[in-house]
Amino acid sequence: MKSTNSPSSLAAKTPRHIAIIMDGNNRWAKERRLPGLAGHKAGVDCVRSTIEGCIESGVEVLTLFAFSSENWKRPPLEVKGLMELFKLALDREARRLLKNNIRLRVIGDKSAFSASLQKKIEKVEVLTEKCTGLQLNIAANYGGRWDIVNAAQQVAEQCVQNKISPADITEELLSAAVTLDELPEPDLCIRTGGEKRISNFLIWQFAYTELYFSDAYWPDFDKSHLLAAIDDFGRRQRRFGRTSEQVEAEMNA
């Protein structure tokens, strides 16, 4: 994973990589006496405005937590509806992504999805793989602990094959095996819905990520909320273990 811990990133006012935990869809629907899936459908529209806001703000990477590995525990009808909504969104947005030079990538254990959904995911990823604008990552059937275990298994296999020894295992080696390893680390994580936790999302990658919590439910999260989060990020001092004086000296050098 490419580190953002440099003097230029210390002074950055706009995050290169934003990760969002899109929370509050069910509560939004419940307050309106609507079925839970109505909240998820409303949330899809917010994804489009968030993408637009990121592009306008100069954000390079956007990672959205759409479906966690724990979400399979939800009522079967809701899970089925979410899978159908995922398929519909892929079909509906594919050409729009290509037109706007947005590259889509789905991260997580895709083997648990139906063959038809896996095929749709692959189709859109291939369609947009040469796009050079915003990198859009959708975390689906994703869990931070799964990601770390998967990386550890890859490293362990290298040991079994005598390509490396346990003494060769470093933070950099493990970091290269987790998802999103070729992208800048997330600078800012936004969670909507008023909850204040990261819920097994990008645990390894969030080592130095700034956290921002919004009380707005995801279907109510609009471009103004996004810009408020980016503005808050821009007013923070990112020290990465340094003192304030060291940071200021580096920025003024």
C-alpha angles and dihedrals in degrees: 000000000000110000120228093195095116134118090257091054091048089061097039116125094189121054115237091209126032123187120194132198101205101211134164103049095125094044090048089054094044092054088055093045091243129135114270093249089062088066092052091049090051089049092059090065090054090057090064094051091045091053090050091050092050093050092048090049095050097250111160102197132031121186118188125195101220105159127006127209086249093056091081085079091070121102110296093238091054092048091049090050091050092052091050090047090051091053092048092049092050091051094044099044103038097092092040090056091050092047091053094045092245119153115214125206128173115211126194137060100319093175090085092063125090117270091248093054092046089052092051091049092050091047094055093042091053092043092055101032094108094049112119102193127079115356106223116195121189114199106210124168083359130149129175093225091050088052093053093044090049090051091048090052091053091051092045090053089055088054092050089052089050091240090125137006125231088255089062093061109111137167088257092053093051091043090057090057100053122087119276089025092144094053133076113274114260109273096189134025117196121195120189129198098058098275117130108210137083096233100213094310120146092331095171094042095049096067092118101012118135112235125219123182123200125193090211116107111240095253088056095046105110137170092280090058090050093050090049089055092048090048091051089050091051091057094054125095112227108206105170091204095319127115121254089251092055092049092050091047092051092049091049095046 
